[in-house]
Amino acid sequence: MPLPAELADRARDVLAGRVQPVPARDAATVVLLRPGPEVYLLRRKATMAFAAGAYVFPGGSVDVRDTDQAVAWAGPSPAEWGEVFKAGERLARGLVCAAVRETFEESGVLLAGPGPDSVVADTTGDDWESDRLALIDHSLGFADFLARRGLVLRTDLLKPWAHWITPEIEHRRFDTRFFVAVLPEGQRTRDVGGEADRVVWRRPAEALNGEFFLMPPTHHTLTELTAYDSVADVLAAPREIETIMPRAVEIEGEMRLVTR
């Protein structure tokens, strides 16, 4: 992937040690699936400082309150998630909570239920919308949100998929764990606004046809998903999580981004 001139200049400065890379913030993203299989994508507003205009999966940074041990939990433990993603137990808890919280904030889909074997059927009422907005403006913590509604976080509805770190040459960087989840029966996504100005459901191959601007991790993930004929096949696919951090290299005088 060729780099634009401004970023190419920064890449040369970083590689030469003239500029220090910024730290990467821990983040989580969820590839939401429905039969087809189709994936849910949001287009980030053109005014956003990071990935403006790009189609992405729901996700965002880990909030310090996402590590709150008061969160009601069902499914694989934080320690088990930590083993999968090579992270400490506290961070693993935060990553899973951020994945579920951000999915609710950005799509209205909530991977939680009254008990360990159930999931909420509908999240479209005004009271749900009020809570969603309160989570976004940080006036409501995720643990408090779940507790007030008597809900349990269904970590078993998440499947670990990948781990990407933003290249060192970028001005904003994220250390992101990717999850896959299926749209729960009875729930539906909606155009909730915020950081996005458009949302779509597309088959992975359709999303790759050139219509959408995609960041490398999104493009790579969609390409992987084209290998599966059903949601069940995706969920059954074995995954070994390897960390991928694209790096800048100069090839015949042109700065390029490579993943290997």
C-alpha positions in Angstrom: 0.0 0.0 0.0 1.7 3.3 -1.2 1.8 6.1 1.4 0.6 9.6 0.7 3.4 12.2 0.6 2.8 13.7 4.1 2.7 10.3 5.8 5.7 9.1 3.7 7.7 12.0 5.1 6.7 11.1 8.6 7.5 7.5 8.0 11.1 8.5 7.0 11.4 10.6 10.2 10.2 7.8 12.4 12.5 5.2 10.7 15.4 7.6 11.1 14.6 8.2 14.8 13.9 11.9 14.3 10.3 11.4 15.5 9.2 9.1 18.3 6.0 6.9 17.7 3.0 7.8 19.8 1.8 5.1 22.2 -1.0 2.8 20.9 -4.3 2.9 22.9 -5.9 -0.4 23.8 -9.1 -0.9 21.8 -11.7 -3.6 20.7 -13.8 -4.0 17.6 -16.6 -6.5 16.7 -17.3 -8.0 13.3 -21.1 -8.3 13.6 -22.6 -11.0 11.4 -26.0 -12.1 10.2 -27.0 -14.9 7.9 -25.7 -14.6 4.3 -23.2 -14.2 5.8 -23.3 -10.4 5.9 -21.3 -7.9 8.0 -22.3 -4.7 9.6 -20.2 -1.6 8.6 -20.2 2.0 9.6 -18.8 4.9 7.6 -16.9 7.2 9.8 -17.7 10.9 9.3 -15.4 12.9 7.1 -14.7 15.2 10.1 -13.2 12.4 12.2 -9.5 12.7 13.1 -8.8 9.0 12.5 -9.9 7.0 9.5 -12.2 9.7 8.2 -14.6 8.4 5.5 -13.6 4.8 6.1 -16.0 1.9 6.6 -15.2 0.1 9.8 -16.7 -2.4 12.3 -18.2 -1.2 15.5 -15.4 -0.5 18.1 -13.4 1.9 20.1 -10.9 2.5 22.9 -11.0 0.7 26.2 -12.4 3.0 28.9 -10.9 2.7 32.4 -14.4 1.7 33.7 -14.5 -1.2 31.3 -12.0 -2.9 33.6 -14.6 -2.7 36.5 -14.8 -6.1 38.2 -18.4 -5.3 39.2 -19.5 -6.3 35.6 -21.8 -9.3 35.7 -20.0 -11.9 33.6 -21.1 -15.2 31.8 -18.8 -17.2 29.6 -15.0 -17.4 29.2 -13.3 -15.7 32.1 -11.0 -12.6 31.8 -8.1 -14.9 32.5 -9.1 -17.2 29.5 -9.5 -14.1 27.3 -6.1 -12.9 28.4 -4.5 -16.2 27.3 -6.1 -15.9 23.9 -5.0 -12.3 23.4 -1.7 -12.4 25.4 -3.0 -9.8 27.8 -3.2 -9.4 31.5 -6.5 -10.3 33.2 -7.4 -6.7 33.9 -6.8 -5.6 30.3 -8.6 -8.7 29.0 -11.7 -7.8 31.0 -11.5 -4.3 29.6 -11.2 -5.5 26.0 -14.3 -7.7 26.3 -16.4 -5.0 28.0 -15.3 -2.4 25.5 -16.2 -4.8 22.6 -19.8 -5.2 23.9 -20.2 -1.6 25.0 -19.0 -0.1 21.8 -21.2 -2.5 19.8 -24.2 -1.3 21.7 -23.2 2.3 21.4 -22.6 2.1 17.6 -25.2 -0.3 16.4 -27.8 -0.7 19.2 -27.0 -4.4 19.5 -26.4 -5.7 23.0 -24.6 -9.0 23.8 -26.1 -9.4 27.2 -29.1 -11.0 28.8 -31.0 -11.6 32.1 -29.0 -14.8 32.7 -26.1 -16.8 31.3 -28.3 -18.6 28.7 -30.4 -15.7 27.5 -30.0 -12.4 25.6 -32.2 -9.3 25.4 -34.6 -9.5 22.5 -35.1 -5.8 21.8 -33.1 -2.6 22.5 -35.0 -0.1 20.4 -37.1 1.7 23.0 -36.6 5.3 24.2 -35.2 4.0 27.6 -32.6 2.0 25.8 -31.7 5.0 23.6 -31.3 7.1 26.7 -28.9 4.6 28.2 -27.0 4.3 25.0 -26.4 8.1 24.8 -25.4 8.2 28.5 -22.8 5.5 27.8 -21.5 7.6 24.9 -21.1 10.8 27.0 -19.6 8.8 29.9 -22.3 9.9 32.3 -23.1 6.2 32.8 -20.6 3.4 33.3 -21.0 0.0 31.6 -21.1 -2.0 34.9 -23.8 0.4 36.3 -25.8 0.1 33.0 -25.8 -3.7 33.2 -26.5 -3.8 37.0 -29.4 -1.4 36.8 -31.1 -3.6 34.1 -30.2 -6.9 35.8 -28.1 -8.0 32.8 -25.2 -10.4 32.5 -22.4 -9.8 29.9 -22.5 -12.8 27.5 -18.8 -13.2 26.7 -19.6 -16.6 25.2 -21.3 -14.8 22.3 -17.9 -13.4 21.2 -15.3 -15.2 19.2 -11.7 -14.0 19.1 -10.5 -13.2 15.6 -7.4 -11.0 15.2 -5.0 -8.5 16.8 -3.9 -5.5 14.9 -1.7 -2.6 16.0 -1.7 0.7 14.1 1.7 1.3 12.3 4.2 3.4 14.3 4.2 6.1 11.6 0.5 7.1 12.3 -0.4 10.2 14.5 -3.1 8.2 16.3 -2.5 4.6 17.1 -4.6 1.7 18.5 -3.8 -1.7 19.8 -6.9 -3.5 18.7 -8.3 -6.9 19.4 -10.9 -8.1 16.9 -13.9 -10.2 17.8 -16.7 -11.8 15.8 -20.3 -12.0 17.0 -23.7 -12.9 15.6 -26.6 -10.5 15.6 -28.9 -11.9 18.4 -32.3 -13.2 17.4 -34.9 -10.5 17.8 -32.4 -7.6 17.9 -31.8 -5.3 14.9 -29.2 -2.7 14.1 -30.1 0.9 13.5 -28.5 4.0 12.2 -27.5 5.5 15.5 -25.4 8.4 14.3 -22.5 9.7 16.4 -19.2 9.1 14.7 -20.8 7.5 11.6 -22.9 9.0 8.8 -23.9 5.7 7.2 -24.4 2.1 8.1 -24.7 -0.9 5.8 -25.0 -4.7 5.8 -22.9 -6.3 3.0 -21.6 -9.7 2.1 -17.8 -9.6 2.6 -17.1 -10.0 -1.1 -19.5 -7.1 -1.9 -17.8 -4.9 0.6 -14.5 -5.5 -1.2 -15.7 -4.5 -4.7 -14.1 -1.1 -4.5 -17.2 0.9 -3.5 -16.0 1.4 0.1 -12.8 3.0 1.5 -11.4 0.4 3.8 -8.4 0.5 6.2 -6.0 -2.5 5.9 -7.3 -4.4 9.0 -10.9 -4.1 7.8 -9.9 -5.1 4.2 -7.9 -8.1 5.5 -10.7 -9.3 7.8 -13.3 -9.1 5.0 -11.0 -11.0 2.7 -10.7 -13.7 5.3 -14.5 -13.9 5.7 -15.0 -14.5 2.0 -13.8 -18.0 2.6 -16.9 -19.0 4.6 -20.3 -19.8 3.3 -22.3 -19.3 6.5 -22.2 -17.7 9.9 -21.8 -21.2 11.4 -18.7 -21.8 9.3 -17.2 -18.5 10.6 -17.9 -19.5 14.2 -16.5 -22.9 13.7 -13.3 -21.7 12.1 -10.1 -22.3 14.1 -8.2 -19.1 14.9 -4.7 -18.6 16.2 -4.3 -15.0 17.2 -1.1 -13.4 15.9 -0.2 -9.7 16.3 -0.1 -7.8 13.1 1.5 -4.3 12.9 2.0 -3.0 9.4 5.3 -1.3 8.9 6.6 1.3 6.5 9.4 0.3 4.1 11.0 2.2 1.2 10.9 0.3 -2.1 12.6 1.9 -5.1 12.2 5.3 -3.6 8.5 4.9 -2.6 7.3 4.5 0.9 4.9 1.6 1.3 3.0 -0.1 4.1 3.5 -3.8 4.4 2.1 -6.4 6.8 4.9 -9.0 6.4 
